[in-house]
Amino acid sequence: MRVSFLLLLMSLTLAGYAQKIKKTKGDLAPLKDQSSINVEFSYEGLSVGKFKSEADYIAKKTEEFNKKEAGKGDKWAESWQSDKSRAYEPQFLEQFLEKSKLKNEKNAKYTLIFRTTFIEPGFNVGAWRKNAYIDATVTIVETANRSNVIAELTVDNSPGRDAMGVDFDTSWRISEAYAKAGKSLSKYIW
């Protein structure tokens, strides 16, 4: 029993450090001398947990919550969508901009498009937990000529959890995954 528990703890700890960033195309050198960048977010083609599409995930969760309490699922669906601009994107931007010392400006020479491709919401029910994580593709383009792709990268398994273990709220866990992605991506590029 004790050995099983230790193995579980080790696997959870190691999973928290499994984030991988990889350049798949292009050159990051043009970004080195920049003082600003335009950051945009996309959720096109997003899959969530075991669901191939975000729409399927939202439909299932909305139905489950509405069965428990009328309207609760609809409220949850609204929160799921608003969490992107309310929690996830600000967490990414805060860490990315702080570490890179850049300003986020619409008219910057280059635009970084952070497209989330997968979200694992995870869970925390006290004794049992599964960390959230996200996967994303990052495309850096010339702002004035979006067809001029400077570089492409992938972000895999960016973990999201609270260090104190009190991340019972799904949006908190996921926003932490975005914060980690922003911080790590900034370090990778600069």
Secondary structure, 3 states (H helix, E strand, C coil): CHHHHHHHHHHHHHHCCCCEEEEEEECCHHHCCCCEEEEEEECCCCEECCECCHHHHHHHHHHHHHHHCCCHHHHHHHHHHHHHHHHHHHHHHHHHHHHHCCEECCCCCEEEEEEEEEEECCEECCCCEECEEEEEEEEEEECCEEEEEEEEEEEEEEEECCCCCCCCCHHHHHHHHHHHHHHHHHHHHC
